[in-house]
Amino acid sequence: MSFPSGRRLVVGAALVDDLARPTRILAARRYATSQAGGWEFPGGKVEPGEAPLAALHRELREELDLPITVGREVHGPMPDGAWPISESWRIRVWLAEPARKDIRPGDAHDAVRWLGVDELDSVGWLPADDAIVAALRALMIPARA
């Protein structure tokens, strides 16, 4: 499989409480990797020959045992709508609503947190996710007090 821009593809889910009116996003803290302790969007690598959305569904089942309803893609600056991660990797991110809200970390993460728009800066996002978080902030609706 060829990869646009010479970069392999990762997919991520910006899990939200409501696709139409998102007020909270789920952040997941990496566990036991070189980026342990960093917060990210659940997801993972697209396998050769695998469609990105099929990979997204597979990764969420594997990481969190979680069925999702996929919403719109959060387009990044690359020609295919992806966001750069490194010289070798890029990520495409979709809004997604989980089938349940009581999400527990799986093997890839040691913690998960639901964050409102005013809490997005309360975790240490992985550097590659900073621009994605900024784009998501613009899509979120502040929760009512």
LOKE-870976 format. One record per atom (N, C-alpha, C): x, y, z. Coordinates in pm, whole numbers, padded with zeros to 5 digits, always signed. Layout:
// LOKE-870976
XYZ...
// end
This chain:
// LOKE-870976
+00085-00118+00000+00000+00000+00000+00089+00123+00000+00058+00220-00082+00136+00344-00082+00072+00443+00013+00155+00530+00067+00107+00626+00165+00134+00766+00115+00031+00853+00106+00053+00991+00064+00158+01057+00152+00237+01140+00094+00341+01214+00164+00448+01122+00220+00449+00993+00182+00550+00901+00232+00537+00869+00380+00427+00899+00439+00407+00876+00583+00303+00769+00606+00330+00681+00701+00231+00580+00740+00116+00649+00813+00003+00582+00815-00119+00641+00869-00160+00579+01002-00197+00667+01094-00259+00632+01221-00397+00696+01219-00494+00631+01284-00627+00689+01298-00657+00712+01445-00735+00814+01474-00771+00845+01612-00917+00885+01622-00975+00859+01738-01113+00897+01765-01115+01007+01869-01173+01119+01833-01203+01223+01931-01340+01184+01987-01338+01101+02093-01463+01052+02151-01532+01167+02223-01657+01192+02183-01734+01303+02240-01862+01249+02302-01918+01329+02391-02041+01288+02459-02164+01298+02370-02157+01379+02263-02270+01398+02173-02215+01448+02039-02241+01375+01931-02187+01416+01801-02241+01551+01755-02368+01580+01783-02429+01704+01736-02390+01825+01822-02372+01803+01952-02341+01913+02044-02237+01866+02145-02113+01848+02101-02011+01795+02194-01975+01894+02304-01985+01847+02429-01943+01929+02542-01823+01870+02613-01796+01741+02589-01682+01673+02653-01611+01583+02552-01479+01571+02570-01395+01484+02487-01319+01391+02580-01301+01266+02537-01227+01169+02617-01078+01176+02584-00997+01190+02685-00851+01182+02671-00806+01053+02736-00707+00988+02673-00654+00861+02724-00504+00876+02747-00457+00832+02865-00314+00845+02899-00239+00719+02858-00133+00737+02778-00050+00626+02729+00015+00553+02844+00034+00423+02822+00091+00337+02924+00203+00253+02863+00314+00243+02932+00423+00150+02899+00476+00162+02756+00494+00283+02708+00559+00306+02579+00657+00420+02597+00725+00455+02489+00818+00568+02498+00744+00699+02527+00615+00701+02502+00535+00821+02528+00443+00802+02649+00481+00714+02739+00399+00687+02858+00377+00816+02936+00255+00832+02983+00218+00950+03060+00158+01061+02975+00176+01055+02844+00116+01155+02755-00029+01120+02725-00109+01223+02709-00252+01204+02682-00276+01213+02532-00369+01132+02483-00394+01122+02339-00538+01085+02313-00568+01075+02182-00696+01024+02137-00679+00875+02109-00771+00791+02155-00759+00648+02128-00756+00621+01978-00683+00520+01940-00673+00482+01800-00548+00402+01778-00502+00396+01654-00382+00321+01626-00350+00313+01478-00256+00227+01445-00202+00216+01310-00302+00150+01215-00304+00202+01092-00380+00140+00984-00290+00034+00922-00341-00087+00913-00265-00197+00855-00267-00188+00702-00164-00238+00636-00164-00237+00488-00291-00301+00433-00355-00231+00338-00478-00281+00277-00604-00253+00355-00592-00196+00474-00708-00169+00560-00760-00028+00536-00889-00013+00529-00950+00119+00516-00938+00194+00648-00916+00327+00644-00899+00402+00768-01014+00387+00868-01139+00393+00821-01250+00381+00916-01262+00240+00972-01228+00140+00893-01226+00002+00945-01119-00008+01054-01005+00055+01032-00898+00054+01133-00944+00124+01260-01016+00235+01245-01063+00309+01362-01155+00222+01447-01251+00156+01383-01342+00067+01456-01264-00047+01522-01170-00107+01449-01090-00216+01504-01010-00171+01625-00942-00058+01612-00857-00009+01722-00939+00023+01847-01057+00081+01832-01139+00113+01950-01192-00014+02017-01220-00115+01935-01260-00245+01995-01142-00306+02069-01022-00303+02007-00904-00363+02070-00860-00287+02195-00856-00154+02188-00803-00075+02300-00902-00060+02415-01029-00039+02383-01126-00005+02487-01250-00096+02488-01251-00197+02401-01369-00283+02387-01493-00198+02367-01485-00106+02271-01583+00000+02260-01638+00015+02118-01767-00014+02098-01829+00020+01971-01852+00171+01965-01842+00228+01845-01857+00372+01829-01947+00404+01709-02004+00523+01713-02071+00582+01597-01979+00693+01549-01936+00684+01425-01840+00781+01371-01914+00901+01313-01864+01019+01345-01915+01144+01290-01820+01199+01185-01813+01328+01178-01731+01392+01074-01583+01387+01107-01503+01395+01004-01358+01398+01021-01315+01538+01064-01217+01543+01151-01156+01669+01193-01035+01688+01101-01054+01766+00996-00953+01778+00891-00830+01854+00937-00715+01795+00902-00586+01857+00929-00530+01925+00805-00408+01976+00813-00350+02056+00707-00290+01979+00589-00278+01848+00600-00217+01770+00492-00320+01747+00381-00276+01722+00258-00369+01707+00145-00478+01602+00165-00451+01496+00240-00552+01393+00265-00634+01420+00391-00618+01539+00450-00692+01574+00571-00625+01528+00699-00506+01471+00688-00435+01421+00806-00360+01533+00877-00314+01499+00995-00231+01586+01079-00092+01522+01087+00015+01600+01075+00149+01541+01084+00180+01499+01228+00245+01383+01241+00293+01335+01370+00445+01343+01373+00507+01290+01266+00653+01289+01255+00687+01280+01106+00813+01265+01076+00855+01248+00937+00797+01120+00877+00769+01022+00961+00723+00890+00914+00575+00864+00932+00507+00944+01013+00368+00915+01051+00279+01037+01038+00151+01009+01009+00046+01112+01009-00078+01049+01070-00173+01134+01117-00295+01084+01180-00417+01151+01120-00520+01071+01098-00652+01124+01063-00741+01101+01185-00824+01201+01216-00906+01198+01338-01052+01223+01302-01139+01144+01362-01283+01161+01346-01348+01184+01481-01454+01264+01482-01541+01269+01598-01611+01134+01605-01630+01083+01723-01700+00956+01740-01770+00957+01875-01888+00898+01875-01964+00886+02000-01959+00741+02045-01914+00718+02167-01907+00580+02217-02046+00525+02249-02058+00393+02240-02185+00328+02271-02218+00339+02420-02117+00361+02501-02138+00380+02645-02041+00488+02694-02075+00554+02803-01992+00663+02855-01900+00619+02969-01925+00501+03027-01842+00452+03138-01722+00376+03080-01629+00448+03025-01515+00389+02956-01400+00368+03055-01343+00249+03048-01229+00216+03133-01107+00195+03046-00988+00228+03096-00868+00208+03014-00844+00061+02983-00788+00038+02865-00749-00098+02825-00599-00114+02841-00541-00207+02767-00398-00236+02779-00308-00121+02735-00353-00037+02643-00268+00071+02589-00266+00196+02677-00362+00206+02770-00376+00327+02852-00392+00290+02998-00348+00381+03086-00368+00354+03229-00470+00447+03293-00524+00541+03215-00627+00631+03266-00702+00691+03148-00828+00723+03170-00908+00800+03074-00982+00908+03152-01005+01021+03086-01077+01132+03151-01165+01202+03049-01287+01233+03089-01373+01318+03008-01338+01463+03041-01314+01544+02938-01273+01683+02956-01370+01778+02887-01416+01879+02962-01494+01986+02902-01401+02084+02832-01458+02176+02757-01376+02271+02680-01280+02349+02770-01320+02380+02892-01234+02455+02984-01130+02367+03053-01137+02236+03032-01043+02143+03096-00941+02084+02998-00950+02121+02871-00863+02059+02771-00715+02077+02800-00679+02186+02866-00538+02211+02898-00497+02151+03032-00585+02074+03096-00553+02019+03228-00474+01888+03220-00453+01837+03100-00373+01716+03081-00257+01749+02987-00154+01668+02993-00037+01687+02907-00052+01610+02777-00116+01671+02678-00136+01607+02548-00001+01577+02484+00006+01470+02406+00125+01444+02326+00142+01561+02229+00264+01603+02204+00287+01722+02120+00217+01716+01984+00209+01600+01923+00145+01588+01792-00005+01615+01799-00065+01606+01918-00209+01627+01933-00246+01771+01965-00149+01857+01993-00181+01994+02032-00267+02068+01929-00231+02059+01801-00308+02128+01697-00447+02068+01682-00458+01938+01701-00589+01872+01692-00677+01918+01807-00621+01928+01926-00696+01977+02042-00747+02118+02016-00665+02203+01955-00707+02340+01924-00825+02339+01827-00820+02252+01727-00931+02243+01631-01058+02192+01699-01043+02096+01789-01159+02042+01861-01220+02144+01956-01134+02225+02017-01183+02329+02109-01286+02418+02038-01260+02449+01911-01350+02534+01834-01484+02466+01804-01489+02335+01809-01611+02260+01780-01696+02234+01904-01637+02251+02022-01705+02214+02145-01799+02325+02195-01900+02283+02266-01996+02373+02328-01971+02372+02478-01950+02489+02539-01931+02489+02685-02053+02429+02756-02026+02348+02857-02134+02286+02935-02204+02394+03015-02333+02375+03033-02409+02469+03116-02382+02442+03263-02376+02548+03339-02351+02534+03484-02473+02482+03554
// end
